[in-house]
């Protein structure tokens, strides 16, 4: 079997999931080529697991100070270039296209009549999934950005029969060996975040961002985003402050880390995630990063009960290689039944 696996490069969640799936795909006699879009190639890091991957510009969004900048997003994206990339991508040698909300591979598959399997958080947004910050345009984008013939959604609750638990590295274990608070707010102004944290000198923070260089600033250890270093700090963290993306919060729930989260303004997915977290009582949601809001939360934050996740990636790969990509109901039932225990 030959597979083309498209990965959306905006943010790190899609890439993190794909790394884990790639690990299990390598264990089988399957030929997988990866295509990544949505971020400049030179800004990608720790990509060895994907081998000689393809890269396209794709489509992305631009943020400024914790909000989507719609004008810059429009100027940054070239619809003509996107159209050309779709039509230049030949899928004749592939049996299946997998997309984690990556639009070039998804649309190429749709236009060339190839089966496209969507695997990702965005495919979990059905009629029963909590929604917030939605608009007609946002819903249209969610449906049409990366269309799939069949789709597996990932979420924190079985909102429909195509929704599975999150894909994370289930070998990740809490070490609780530091009093550091991990801060990952990549869509915020990093200088403003640091200024807020510096006003809470009784706490020690580790602030991660692709924009930062390693260094110390008072009670903050500044760190440039790194896959292995971040996982190590996360495992030992006392608490986590982050935007309302899916993958990191899933890891925090698995580890039992207290979560303070602020959704990216204007991004329906993150507002909807925040609503789901509030409904499930999994995290504290705030609308702005301020010293008062962060300090008040840290004063009462307590270790959560860990919610160990099953090895979803391994089960998906084994199911995938059977070739019956429409039959996912039993897969979902089995994984949700094991949500509290299996590896």
C-alpha positions as CSV (number, residue, x, y, z in Angstrom):
1,X,0.0,0.0,0.0
2,X,1.2,3.5,-0.9
3,X,-0.1,6.4,1.2
4,X,0.3,10.1,0.9
5,X,0.0,11.7,4.3
6,X,-0.8,15.5,4.4
7,X,0.0,17.4,7.5
8,X,-1.1,20.9,8.3
9,X,1.9,22.8,9.7
10,X,0.2,25.7,11.3
11,X,0.8,25.2,15.0
12,X,2.5,22.0,16.3
13,X,-0.5,19.8,17.2
14,X,-1.0,18.3,13.7
15,X,2.7,17.5,13.4
16,X,2.8,16.0,16.9
17,X,-0.1,13.6,16.0
18,X,1.5,12.7,12.7
19,X,4.8,11.9,14.4
20,X,3.1,9.3,16.5
21,X,1.2,7.8,13.6
22,X,4.4,7.8,11.6
23,X,6.1,5.7,14.3
24,X,3.5,3.0,14.0
25,X,3.2,3.1,10.2
26,X,7.0,2.4,10.1
27,X,6.3,-0.9,11.8
28,X,4.3,-2.2,8.8
29,X,5.0,-2.9,5.2
30,X,3.5,0.3,4.0
31,X,5.1,3.0,1.8
32,X,4.2,6.5,3.2
33,X,5.2,9.8,1.8
34,X,4.5,12.9,3.9
35,X,3.6,16.4,2.6
36,X,3.6,19.3,5.0
37,X,2.1,22.8,4.3
38,X,1.1,25.9,6.2
39,X,4.5,26.9,7.6
40,X,7.8,27.8,6.0
41,X,10.1,24.8,5.6
42,X,12.9,26.5,7.5
43,X,10.7,27.0,10.6
44,X,9.9,23.3,10.9
45,X,11.9,21.3,13.5
46,X,12.5,17.7,14.7
47,X,11.1,16.3,11.4
48,X,13.4,13.3,11.1
49,X,10.6,10.8,11.5
50,X,9.0,12.0,8.2
51,X,12.1,11.3,6.1
52,X,12.4,13.1,2.8
53,X,9.0,14.9,3.1
54,X,7.4,17.1,0.5
55,X,6.6,20.7,1.3
56,X,4.0,23.1,-0.1
57,X,3.0,26.6,1.0
58,X,-0.6,25.6,1.4
59,X,-2.9,27.9,3.5
60,X,-2.4,29.3,7.0
61,X,-3.6,32.1,9.2
62,X,-1.6,35.0,10.7
63,X,-2.0,36.1,14.3
64,X,-1.0,39.2,16.1
65,X,-1.2,39.8,19.9
66,X,-3.5,36.8,20.5
67,X,-5.9,37.5,17.7
68,X,-6.3,36.3,14.1
69,X,-5.1,39.1,11.8
70,X,-7.6,38.7,8.9
71,X,-6.0,41.3,6.6
72,X,-2.5,39.8,7.0
73,X,-4.0,36.3,6.6
74,X,-5.6,37.4,3.3
75,X,-2.3,39.0,2.1
76,X,-0.2,36.0,3.2
77,X,-2.2,33.3,1.4
78,X,-2.1,33.0,-2.4
79,X,-5.2,31.3,-3.7
80,X,-3.7,31.1,-7.2
81,X,-0.6,29.4,-5.7
82,X,-2.8,27.0,-3.8
83,X,-4.7,26.2,-7.0
84,X,-1.5,25.5,-8.8
85,X,-0.2,23.2,-6.0
86,X,-3.4,21.2,-6.0
87,X,-3.3,20.6,-9.8
88,X,0.4,19.9,-9.9
89,X,0.2,17.2,-7.3
90,X,-0.1,13.8,-9.0
91,X,-1.7,11.0,-6.9
92,X,-1.6,8.3,-9.5
93,X,0.9,6.2,-7.5
94,X,-1.0,6.3,-4.2
95,X,-3.7,4.0,-3.0
96,X,-4.9,6.4,-0.2
97,X,-4.5,10.0,0.9
98,X,-4.6,10.7,4.6
99,X,-5.0,14.3,5.7
100,X,-4.7,15.9,9.1
101,X,-6.6,19.0,7.9
102,X,-4.0,19.6,5.2
103,X,-5.7,21.2,2.2
104,X,-3.4,20.5,-0.8
105,X,-3.5,16.7,-0.4
106,X,-7.2,16.7,0.5
107,X,-8.3,18.8,-2.5
108,X,-5.9,16.9,-4.9
109,X,-7.5,13.7,-3.7
110,X,-11.0,15.0,-4.1
111,X,-10.4,16.3,-7.7
112,X,-8.5,13.1,-8.7
113,X,-11.0,10.7,-7.3
114,X,-8.7,9.2,-4.7
115,X,-10.0,8.0,-1.3
116,X,-9.2,10.6,1.3
117,X,-9.2,9.7,5.0
118,X,-9.3,12.7,7.3
119,X,-7.8,12.1,10.8
120,X,-7.7,15.0,13.1
121,X,-9.4,17.2,15.7
122,X,-11.3,19.4,13.2
123,X,-13.2,16.3,11.9
124,X,-14.8,15.9,15.3
125,X,-17.0,19.0,14.9
126,X,-20.4,17.5,14.2
127,X,-23.8,18.5,15.3
128,X,-23.3,17.3,18.9
129,X,-19.9,18.9,19.5
130,X,-19.7,22.0,21.6
131,X,-19.3,25.1,19.4
132,X,-18.5,28.7,20.2
133,X,-17.4,31.7,18.3
134,X,-18.9,30.2,15.1
135,X,-20.0,32.1,12.1
136,X,-21.2,31.0,8.7
137,X,-17.8,31.6,7.3
138,X,-16.0,29.7,10.0
139,X,-18.3,26.7,9.6
140,X,-17.8,26.8,5.8
141,X,-14.1,26.8,6.3
142,X,-14.3,23.9,8.7
143,X,-16.3,21.8,6.2
144,X,-14.3,22.7,3.1
145,X,-10.8,23.5,4.1
146,X,-9.6,19.9,3.8
147,X,-12.5,17.7,2.6
148,X,-12.3,13.9,3.2
149,X,-14.2,10.9,1.8
150,X,-14.2,9.4,5.3
151,X,-13.2,11.1,8.5
152,X,-12.1,10.2,12.0
153,X,-12.4,13.0,14.5
154,X,-10.4,13.3,17.7
155,X,-11.8,14.9,20.9
156,X,-12.1,14.6,24.7
157,X,-15.6,13.1,24.6
158,X,-17.4,10.8,22.2
159,X,-19.6,13.4,20.7
160,X,-20.4,11.1,17.7
161,X,-19.6,7.7,16.4
162,X,-16.7,8.9,14.3
163,X,-14.9,10.6,17.2
164,X,-12.0,8.8,18.9
165,X,-9.9,9.9,22.0
166,X,-6.9,12.1,21.3
167,X,-3.7,10.8,19.7
168,X,-0.8,11.4,22.0
169,X,2.5,9.7,23.0
170,X,1.1,7.4,25.7
171,X,4.6,6.7,27.0
172,X,4.5,10.2,28.4
173,X,4.5,10.1,32.2
174,X,4.4,12.8,34.8
175,X,7.5,13.2,36.9
176,X,6.5,16.0,39.1
177,X,10.1,16.8,39.7
178,X,9.9,20.7,39.6
179,X,7.9,23.6,40.6
180,X,8.0,25.2,37.2
181,X,4.9,26.4,35.4
182,X,5.1,25.7,31.6
183,X,3.8,28.5,29.5
184,X,3.1,27.9,25.8
185,X,1.2,30.8,24.2
186,X,2.6,30.9,20.7
187,X,-0.2,33.2,19.3
188,X,0.4,35.9,22.0
189,X,2.9,38.7,22.1
190,X,5.8,37.1,23.9
191,X,7.2,40.3,25.4
192,X,3.8,41.0,26.9
193,X,3.5,37.5,28.2
194,X,6.9,37.8,29.8
195,X,6.0,41.1,31.4
196,X,2.9,39.5,33.0
197,X,5.0,36.5,34.4
198,X,7.7,38.8,35.7
199,X,5.1,40.4,38.0
200,X,4.6,37.0,39.8
201,X,8.2,36.5,41.2
202,X,7.0,33.9,43.7
203,X,6.6,31.5,40.8
204,X,9.1,30.0,38.3
205,X,8.0,29.8,34.7
206,X,9.4,28.1,31.6
207,X,8.1,30.1,28.6
208,X,8.2,28.4,25.2
209,X,7.8,30.0,21.8
210,X,9.3,29.6,18.3
211,X,10.1,33.4,18.6
212,X,12.2,33.1,21.7
213,X,15.9,32.3,22.2
214,X,17.1,30.3,25.2
215,X,17.9,32.5,28.1
216,X,16.8,33.7,31.6
217,X,14.7,36.7,32.4
218,X,14.1,37.0,36.1
219,X,11.8,34.3,37.2
220,X,11.3,33.1,33.6
221,X,13.4,30.5,31.7
222,X,12.9,31.5,28.0
223,X,13.0,28.6,25.6
224,X,12.9,28.3,21.9
225,X,10.4,25.5,21.0
226,X,12.0,22.1,21.0
227,X,10.1,18.8,20.8
228,X,12.2,16.8,23.3
229,X,12.9,19.6,25.8
230,X,9.3,20.7,25.8
231,X,8.1,17.1,26.6
232,X,10.6,16.9,29.4
233,X,9.5,20.2,31.0
234,X,5.9,19.3,30.5
235,X,6.3,16.0,32.3
236,X,7.8,17.7,35.3
237,X,5.6,20.8,35.3
238,X,3.5,21.9,38.3
239,X,0.9,23.5,36.0
240,X,0.5,24.6,32.4
241,X,-0.7,27.9,30.8
242,X,-1.5,27.7,27.2
243,X,-3.8,28.6,24.3
244,X,-6.8,26.4,23.6
245,X,-5.3,24.1,21.0
246,X,-6.1,20.4,21.2
247,X,-2.9,18.4,21.4
248,X,-1.1,20.0,24.3
249,X,-4.2,20.1,26.4
250,X,-4.8,16.4,25.6
251,X,-1.3,15.7,27.0
252,X,-2.0,17.7,30.1
253,X,-5.2,15.8,30.8
254,X,-3.3,12.5,30.3
255,X,-0.7,13.7,32.8
256,X,-3.1,15.3,35.3
257,X,-1.6,18.8,35.0
258,X,-3.7,21.8,36.0
259,X,-4.6,23.9,32.9
260,X,-5.2,27.6,32.5
261,X,-6.1,28.3,28.9
262,X,-6.9,31.3,26.8
263,X,-8.4,30.7,23.3
264,X,-7.0,32.5,20.3
265,X,-9.4,35.3,19.6
266,X,-11.4,34.9,16.4
267,X,-10.6,31.2,16.0
268,X,-13.7,29.0,16.2
269,X,-11.9,25.8,17.0
270,X,-10.1,27.2,20.0
271,X,-13.3,28.9,21.4
272,X,-15.1,25.6,20.9
273,X,-12.3,23.8,22.7
274,X,-12.5,26.2,25.6
275,X,-16.3,25.7,25.8
276,X,-15.8,21.9,25.8
277,X,-13.2,22.1,28.6
278,X,-15.5,24.2,30.7
279,X,-18.4,21.8,30.2
280,X,-16.2,18.8,31.0
281,X,-14.7,20.7,34.0
282,X,-11.2,19.9,32.6
283,X,-9.6,23.4,32.7
284,X,-9.9,27.0,33.7
285,X,-10.6,29.4,30.8
286,X,-9.7,33.1,30.6
287,X,-10.2,35.7,27.9
288,X,-7.0,37.6,28.5
289,X,-3.5,37.0,29.9
290,X,-3.1,39.4,32.9
291,X,-1.2,39.3,36.1
292,X,-4.4,39.2,38.2
293,X,-6.0,36.3,36.2
294,X,-2.8,34.2,36.2
295,X,-2.0,35.0,39.8
296,X,-5.5,34.2,41.1
297,X,-5.5,30.9,39.3
298,X,-2.0,29.8,40.4
299,X,-3.0,30.5,44.0
300,X,-5.7,27.8,43.9
301,X,-4.4,25.5,41.1
302,X,-4.2,21.9,42.2
303,X,-3.0,18.7,40.6
304,X,-5.8,17.1,38.5
305,X,-6.6,13.4,38.5
306,X,-4.8,12.0,35.5
307,X,-6.9,10.7,32.6
308,X,-4.7,8.2,30.9
309,X,-5.4,7.9,27.2
310,X,-5.3,4.6,25.2
311,X,-2.9,4.1,22.4
312,X,-5.1,5.5,19.7
313,X,-2.4,5.8,17.0
314,X,-1.5,2.1,17.2
315,X,-5.1,1.1,16.9
316,X,-5.8,3.4,14.0
317,X,-2.8,2.1,12.1
318,X,-3.8,-1.5,12.6
319,X,-7.4,-0.7,11.5
320,X,-6.1,1.4,8.6
321,X,-4.1,-1.5,7.1
322,X,-7.2,-3.7,7.1
323,X,-8.5,-1.5,4.3
324,X,-12.1,-1.0,5.4
325,X,-11.9,2.7,6.1
326,X,-15.6,3.2,6.4
327,X,-16.0,0.9,9.4
328,X,-14.9,2.9,12.4
329,X,-17.7,2.4,14.9
330,X,-16.2,-0.6,16.6
331,X,-12.8,1.0,16.8
332,X,-14.4,4.0,18.6
333,X,-16.3,1.9,21.1
334,X,-13.2,-0.1,22.0
335,X,-11.0,2.9,22.5
336,X,-13.5,4.8,24.6
337,X,-14.0,1.7,26.7
338,X,-10.2,1.7,27.4
339,X,-9.8,5.4,27.9
340,X,-9.0,5.0,31.5
341,X,-6.3,2.4,31.2
342,X,-4.8,0.9,28.1
343,X,-1.4,1.6,26.5
